Amino acid sequence: MGIKPSYIKTMGTALMEQHGASFNNNFDDNKRVVSEVTTIESKIIRNRVAGFITRKVNTNNRRR
């Protein structure tokens, strides 16, 4: 999809550092976790953050 805005990357990275064990390679699970641990009210922003996290988790799993 292209380059993501820096605030998506910042929030996603911070969430992975704080709650890394809660995330996996399933987008729907990550979307639920993002909703639980943040106060993001916008569905679009929540989905973008969850998508960023899912992509990072999948990339990290491939490198191992």
Secondary structure in CASP SS format (residue, H / E / C, confidence):
PFRMAT SS
TARGET T0000
AUTHOR 0000-0000-0000
METHOD secondary structure of the structure
MODEL  1
M C 1.00
G C 1.00
I C 1.00
K C 1.00
P C 1.00
S H 1.00
Y H 1.00
I H 1.00
K H 1.00
T H 1.00
M H 1.00
G H 1.00
T H 1.00
A H 1.00
L H 1.00
M H 1.00
E H 1.00
Q H 1.00
H H 1.00
G H 1.00
A H 1.00
S H 1.00
F C 1.00
N C 1.00
N C 1.00
N C 1.00
F H 1.00
D H 1.00
D H 1.00
N H 1.00
K H 1.00
R H 1.00
V H 1.00
V H 1.00
S H 1.00
E H 1.00
V H 1.00
T C 1.00
T C 1.00
I C 1.00
E C 1.00
S C 1.00
K H 1.00
I H 1.00
I H 1.00
R H 1.00
N H 1.00
R H 1.00
V H 1.00
A H 1.00
G H 1.00
F H 1.00
I H 1.00
T H 1.00
R H 1.00
K H 1.00
V H 1.00
N H 1.00
T H 1.00
N H 1.00
N H 1.00
R H 1.00
R H 1.00
R C 1.00
END
